[in-house]
Amino acid sequence: MKFKELRKVLSRIDLLSICDYKTLQYYNYVRLSDVAADYDEMEVKGVGLTRSEFYGVSRDNCCTDRKAGPLLFEICLEIVLSDE
C-alpha cells in the first residue's frame, strides 16, 4: 500500500511520526496536513503506536519546534515508509 492511500483514512488531527525503513530516521508531525506529499509514493511497511518528542504545554497545544515549550513524550501514530 502506498502512503497516499493510507493518508485518505488517517485522522487529520492525530500526532504522527514518519519513519524511514532503511535508516530508522523519523520526523514528527502535529497534523496530517503537515506531512509533505513527497511521502505519497512510498510503500507503507508498518503502522503502530509509539511515544515520541513534541514540544509545548499539552497534547492539545504542541508542535515540533523546540522553542515552543517543554519537551513532551506523546503517544502518536508511527508509520514506517520505504521508497523501494
C-alpha positions as YAML, in Angstrom:
chain: A
units: angstrom
residues:
- id: 1
  name: MET
  ca: [0.00, 0.00, 0.00]
- id: 2
  name: LYS
  ca: [1.25, 3.47, -0.82]
- id: 3
  name: PHE
  ca: [1.16, 6.25, 1.76]
- id: 4
  name: LYS
  ca: [-1.23, 8.30, -0.40]
- id: 5
  name: GLU
  ca: [-3.82, 5.51, 0.01]
- id: 6
  name: LEU
  ca: [-3.33, 5.36, 3.78]
- id: 7
  name: ARG
  ca: [-3.47, 9.17, 4.01]
- id: 8
  name: LYS
  ca: [-7.12, 9.06, 2.90]
- id: 9
  name: VAL
  ca: [-8.19, 7.16, 6.04]
- id: 10
  name: LEU
  ca: [-5.94, 8.76, 8.68]
- id: 11
  name: SER
  ca: [-7.26, 11.20, 11.25]
- id: 12
  name: ARG
  ca: [-6.34, 14.76, 10.34]
- id: 13
  name: ILE
  ca: [-5.71, 15.79, 13.96]
- id: 14
  name: ASP
  ca: [-3.57, 12.97, 15.39]
- id: 15
  name: LEU
  ca: [0.14, 13.27, 16.06]
- id: 16
  name: LEU
  ca: [2.26, 11.34, 13.55]
- id: 17
  name: SER
  ca: [5.80, 10.02, 13.35]
- id: 18
  name: ILE
  ca: [7.05, 9.06, 9.88]
- id: 19
  name: CYS
  ca: [9.99, 6.62, 9.99]
- id: 20
  name: ASP
  ca: [12.32, 5.70, 7.11]
- id: 21
  name: TYR
  ca: [12.53, 1.90, 6.83]
- id: 22
  name: LYS
  ca: [16.19, 1.87, 5.75]
- id: 23
  name: THR
  ca: [17.70, 4.39, 8.16]
- id: 24
  name: LEU
  ca: [15.14, 4.33, 11.00]
- id: 25
  name: GLN
  ca: [15.34, 8.14, 10.99]
- id: 26
  name: TYR
  ca: [12.00, 9.68, 11.90]
- id: 27
  name: TYR
  ca: [10.19, 13.01, 11.64]
- id: 28
  name: ASN
  ca: [7.28, 14.05, 13.83]
- id: 29
  name: TYR
  ca: [4.21, 15.91, 12.62]
- id: 30
  name: VAL
  ca: [1.41, 17.54, 14.60]
- id: 31
  name: ARG
  ca: [-1.21, 17.18, 11.85]
- id: 32
  name: LEU
  ca: [-1.62, 15.09, 8.73]
- id: 33
  name: SER
  ca: [-1.65, 18.28, 6.66]
- id: 34
  name: ASP
  ca: [1.95, 18.94, 7.83]
- id: 35
  name: VAL
  ca: [3.18, 15.74, 6.12]
- id: 36
  name: ALA
  ca: [4.72, 16.54, 2.73]
- id: 37
  name: ALA
  ca: [3.34, 15.00, -0.46]
- id: 38
  name: ASP
  ca: [6.87, 13.65, -1.06]
- id: 39
  name: TYR
  ca: [5.88, 10.63, 1.04]
- id: 40
  name: ASP
  ca: [2.79, 9.78, -1.05]
- id: 41
  name: GLU
  ca: [4.50, 7.33, -3.43]
- id: 42
  name: MET
  ca: [6.38, 5.49, -0.66]
- id: 43
  name: GLU
  ca: [5.34, 1.99, 0.42]
- id: 44
  name: VAL
  ca: [3.88, 1.52, 3.91]
- id: 45
  name: LYS
  ca: [5.92, -1.13, 5.74]
- id: 46
  name: GLY
  ca: [4.24, -0.82, 9.13]
- id: 47
  name: VAL
  ca: [1.86, 1.15, 11.32]
- id: 48
  name: GLY
  ca: [1.77, 1.26, 15.11]
- id: 49
  name: LEU
  ca: [1.75, 3.42, 18.22]
- id: 50
  name: THR
  ca: [4.82, 4.93, 19.87]
- id: 51
  name: ARG
  ca: [5.80, 7.77, 22.17]
- id: 52
  name: SER
  ca: [7.81, 10.50, 20.51]
- id: 53
  name: GLU
  ca: [9.12, 14.00, 21.15]
- id: 54
  name: PHE
  ca: [6.90, 17.03, 20.78]
- id: 55
  name: TYR
  ca: [7.16, 20.44, 22.42]
- id: 56
  name: GLY
  ca: [4.54, 22.60, 24.11]
- id: 57
  name: VAL
  ca: [2.37, 22.82, 27.18]
- id: 58
  name: SER
  ca: [-0.07, 19.98, 26.47]
- id: 59
  name: ARG
  ca: [-1.08, 17.39, 23.87]
- id: 60
  name: ASP
  ca: [-3.72, 19.80, 22.56]
- id: 61
  name: ASN
  ca: [-1.17, 22.59, 22.20]
- id: 62
  name: CYS
  ca: [2.08, 21.09, 20.94]
- id: 63
  name: CYS
  ca: [4.40, 21.30, 17.95]
- id: 64
  name: THR
  ca: [7.78, 20.09, 16.72]
- id: 65
  name: ASP
  ca: [9.56, 23.43, 17.37]
- id: 66
  name: ARG
  ca: [11.95, 23.17, 20.34]
- id: 67
  name: LYS
  ca: [11.30, 26.83, 21.23]
- id: 68
  name: ALA
  ca: [7.58, 26.22, 21.81]
- id: 69
  name: GLY
  ca: [7.88, 24.91, 25.34]
- id: 70
  name: PRO
  ca: [8.95, 21.93, 27.40]
- id: 71
  name: LEU
  ca: [9.68, 18.54, 25.90]
- id: 72
  name: LEU
  ca: [6.69, 16.20, 25.88]
- id: 73
  name: PHE
  ca: [6.69, 12.49, 25.08]
- id: 74
  name: GLU
  ca: [3.29, 11.99, 23.45]
- id: 75
  name: ILE
  ca: [1.64, 8.89, 22.05]
- id: 76
  name: CYS
  ca: [1.47, 9.16, 18.27]
- id: 77
  name: LEU
  ca: [0.82, 7.02, 15.24]
- id: 78
  name: GLU
  ca: [4.10, 5.75, 13.78]
- id: 79
  name: ILE
  ca: [4.18, 4.94, 10.08]
- id: 80
  name: VAL
  ca: [7.20, 3.18, 8.60]
- id: 81
  name: LEU
  ca: [7.75, 4.00, 4.91]
- id: 82
  name: SER
  ca: [10.14, 2.73, 2.25]
- id: 83
  name: ASP
  ca: [10.95, 4.05, -1.21]
- id: 84
  name: GLU
  ca: [11.51, 0.50, -2.53]
...
